[in-house]
């Protein structure tokens, strides 16, 4: 059965070694430009994304953080609904 975008967007998987559930659909934050990163991340939150794929190598933690903080400060999105993946650059 093919799921609709809405069904796919709200689908969650249980974490095997932790508490909670992770959204199966994540938003990648490798976006060129500070303002574009803030805007795209804010738009992703508005669209319903709750899983964010980040990496130290992207060097945009401040911008992604600004968008996430703005959403959290409005109390529209509870922190426990967000899942942030951050890959460290070990090279």
trRosetta pair geometry for C-beta under 8 A, 3 or more apart (Angstrom, degrees):
i j d omega theta_ij theta_ji phi_ij phi_ji
3 7 4.1 -125 -173 92 105 122
3 8 4.6 133 107 -57 124 86
3 11 7.1 11 173 -45 168 135
4 7 4.7 93 52 9 77 102
4 8 6.9 -147 91 -4 37 89
5 8 5.8 -59 -144 41 29 110
5 9 6.0 33 156 -25 65 109
6 9 5.7 -52 -143 34 28 114
6 10 6.5 9 162 -4 62 110
7 10 6.4 -70 -149 45 26 98
7 11 6.5 45 152 -47 64 101
8 11 5.6 -39 -149 4 33 120
8 24 7.0 -94 -173 78 72 119
8 25 6.0 81 144 -45 90 132
9 23 7.7 -12 -178 -161 47 119
9 25 5.7 -59 -115 43 49 148
9 48 5.1 46 167 111 132 135
9 49 7.7 -89 -153 -79 98 52
10 23 8.0 -78 -146 -127 20 97
10 48 7.5 -57 -69 171 74 132
11 23 7.2 99 80 -154 57 61
11 24 4.8 -18 98 15 106 124
11 25 7.3 89 53 -10 94 95
12 21 3.7 54 159 148 125 127
12 22 6.4 148 -157 70 78 28
12 23 5.8 -49 -101 -91 73 44
12 24 6.9 -156 -104 -22 21 81
13 21 6.2 160 74 -161 29 83
13 22 5.5 -25 59 61 86 84
13 24 5.7 92 -21 -75 106 88
14 20 7.9 161 -145 106 56 33
14 21 5.5 -47 -93 -103 45 83
15 18 4.0 -31 124 60 140 93
15 19 6.9 -1 61 53 124 10
15 20 5.5 31 7 72 125 72
15 21 6.7 -151 -16 -99 81 28
15 22 6.0 90 -68 -19 92 103
20 80 7.4 -147 -114 -174 130 91
20 83 7.8 168 132 -87 134 111
22 51 6.0 76 -177 -102 84 126
22 83 4.8 120 -127 -140 83 173
23 26 6.6 139 91 -74 102 63
23 49 7.3 159 111 -158 163 56
23 50 4.9 132 -30 65 142 94
23 51 3.8 -143 59 -22 107 117
23 83 6.2 -173 16 32 87 127
24 51 7.8 180 44 6 12 158
25 49 7.0 -106 114 -117 97 82
25 51 6.6 150 89 45 44 123
26 49 7.3 82 -156 -159 31 109
26 51 3.9 -82 -102 115 79 110
26 52 6.5 163 -165 -93 91 11
26 53 4.7 82 145 -33 131 103
26 83 7.9 -86 -106 89 102 107
26 85 7.0 -10 -143 15 150 126
27 41 7.4 137 123 -121 138 62
27 44 4.2 73 -133 -161 165 147
27 49 4.2 39 -30 -173 126 158
27 51 6.8 142 11 86 71 62
27 52 5.4 -27 65 -110 93 65
27 53 6.7 -168 83 19 38 83
28 53 4.7 -29 -102 69 60 118
29 37 6.7 60 -173 -151 89 99
29 40 7.7 153 -130 99 64 117
29 41 6.3 27 -119 -85 106 108
29 52 6.0 38 -40 -176 120 100
29 53 6.4 -173 5 81 83 59
29 54 5.0 -3 41 -98 136 73
29 55 7.9 178 65 15 97 69
29 58 6.1 80 104 167 91 171
29 60 6.4 -153 146 83 108 126
29 64 5.1 18 -159 -93 152 130
30 55 7.3 3 -70 33 99 112
30 58 5.2 -129 -101 -111 70 116
31 36 5.3 -147 153 118 112 100
31 37 4.4 156 79 -94 117 71
31 40 5.0 -171 -115 42 164 153
31 41 7.7 -143 18 -40 149 85
31 60 7.0 178 54 157 80 177
32 36 6.4 18 85 67 54 145
33 36 3.9 66 81 17 114 114
33 37 6.4 -176 91 -17 57 85
34 37 5.8 -59 -153 31 27 112
34 38 6.7 21 155 -14 64 105
34 60 7.2 -175 -109 -133 59 98
34 62 7.9 -19 -137 88 106 105
34 63 5.0 -157 -152 -88 68 133
35 38 5.8 -53 -149 37 35 109
35 39 6.1 31 155 -16 67 110
36 39 5.8 -57 -143 42 30 111
36 40 5.9 27 160 -18 67 111
37 40 6.0 -55 -138 39 24 106
37 41 6.1 21 162 -15 62 111
37 60 4.9 -133 -141 -174 163 139
37 63 3.9 58 98 131 128 141
37 64 6.3 -72 163 -60 112 67
37 67 7.6 -134 133 -21 71 132
38 41 6.1 -61 -146 39 24 107
38 42 6.2 24 156 -18 63 111
38 63 5.0 -107 -57 -169 80 90
38 64 7.9 -142 -91 -77 52 27
38 66 5.4 -28 -117 85 111 121
38 67 5.0 174 -151 -59 60 103
39 42 5.8 -58 -147 38 27 111
39 43 6.2 26 156 -18 64 109
39 67 7.9 -124 -28 -96 12 127
40 43 5.6 -55 -145 38 30 112
40 44 6.3 35 153 -24 64 104
41 44 5.5 -49 -147 32 32 115
41 45 6.6 35 152 -19 62 102
41 52 7.3 35 -138 -125 101 134
41 63 7.2 146 5 135 140 84
41 64 5.3 165 -95 -129 160 64
41 67 3.6 125 98 82 117 165
41 68 6.9 -61 156 -44 129 72
42 45 5.8 -53 -154 34 32 112
42 46 6.5 31 150 -17 65 106
42 67 4.5 -127 -57 -144 74 108
42 70 6.7 -14 -105 74 109 134
42 71 7.1 178 -127 -54 69 105
43 46 5.5 -54 -148 38 35 113
43 47 6.2 33 153 -20 67 108
44 47 5.6 -56 -146 38 31 111
44 49 4.1 -31 167 36 93 138
44 52 7.5 109 115 -98 144 96
45 48 7.9 101 178 -28 27 10
45 49 6.3 -76 -80 62 34 84
45 50 8.0 79 -125 -86 66 52
45 67 6.7 178 -10 156 132 103
45 68 7.5 163 -74 -103 139 53
45 71 4.7 -98 173 -90 159 153
45 77 6.5 -87 -167 -36 112 156
49 52 6.9 92 142 -72 116 75
50 77 7.5 -175 -112 -156 96 125
50 81 5.1 -85 -145 150 136 87
50 82 5.5 -132 -170 -105 79 47
50 83 6.3 65 131 16 83 83
51 82 7.9 160 -82 -163 33 51
51 83 4.6 -12 -110 69 74 108
51 85 7.3 27 -178 -9 86 104
52 64 6.9 142 167 -168 145 126
52 68 7.5 -90 -5 -80 164 122
52 82 7.1 -7 5 -167 108 97
52 83 7.3 167 23 87 64 56
52 84 5.1 -11 63 -115 103 69
52 85 6.9 -166 93 29 52 72
53 85 5.1 -11 -117 63 57 117
54 58 6.5 -108 -165 32 68 140
54 60 7.9 -132 -145 74 99 88
54 61 7.0 86 180 -100 136 73
54 64 5.9 154 -105 123 128 176
54 84 6.2 -2 12 -173 123 91
54 85 6.4 163 32 84 68 57
54 86 4.6 -17 83 -100 104 75
54 87 7.5 -173 100 17 53 70
55 58 4.9 109 67 -14 81 99
55 86 6.6 157 -98 -158 29 54
55 87 4.2 -15 -117 55 90 99
55 88 8.0 -151 -158 -54 68 13
55 89 7.2 86 166 -54 94 88
56 59 7.6 39 164 -65 49 53
56 61 7.6 -2 -119 -51 54 120
56 86 6.8 76 -45 174 75 95
56 87 6.6 -114 9 95 81 58
56 88 5.1 39 -7 -133 137 44
56 89 4.5 -123 85 -4 116 93
57 87 7.3 -22 8 92 102 103
57 89 4.6 120 -64 -74 86 123
58 61 7.8 126 81 -45 98 64
60 63 4.6 -44 -176 42 90 116
60 64 5.7 91 122 -21 90 97
61 64 6.0 -58 -142 42 30 106
61 65 5.8 34 157 -23 65 113
62 65 5.6 -61 -148 40 24 115
62 66 6.5 31 153 -27 63 102
63 66 5.7 -46 -149 25 31 113
63 67 7.0 26 154 -12 61 102
64 67 6.0 -58 -157 37 34 108
64 68 6.3 29 150 -15 68 110
65 68 5.7 -58 -142 42 32 109
65 69 5.8 34 159 -22 69 109
66 69 5.8 -54 -141 37 26 111
66 70 6.4 30 157 -22 62 105
67 70 5.9 -52 -149 32 29 112
67 71 6.7 25 154 -14 62 106
68 71 5.9 -60 -154 38 32 109
68 72 6.2 27 153 -16 68 110
68 82 6.9 83 -148 -139 115 160
68 84 7.7 6 -108 -82 157 131
69 72 5.7 -58 -144 41 31 109
69 73 6.0 34 157 -24 67 108
70 73 5.9 -54 -143 34 26 112
70 74 6.9 24 157 -18 60 105
71 74 6.2 -59 -156 32 31 108
71 76 6.0 -83 -168 60 74 109
71 77 4.9 7 152 28 109 126
72 75 7.6 35 174 -74 40 35
72 77 6.2 -70 -86 75 54 91
72 79 6.0 40 -126 -74 122 84
72 82 8.0 -55 -76 -17 108 145
74 77 7.8 51 68 14 93 76
75 78 8.0 21 -159 -77 60 60
77 81 5.7 -117 -174 66 85 130
77 82 6.7 72 149 -50 121 103
78 81 4.9 99 68 -6 81 104
79 82 5.9 -59 -162 28 45 110
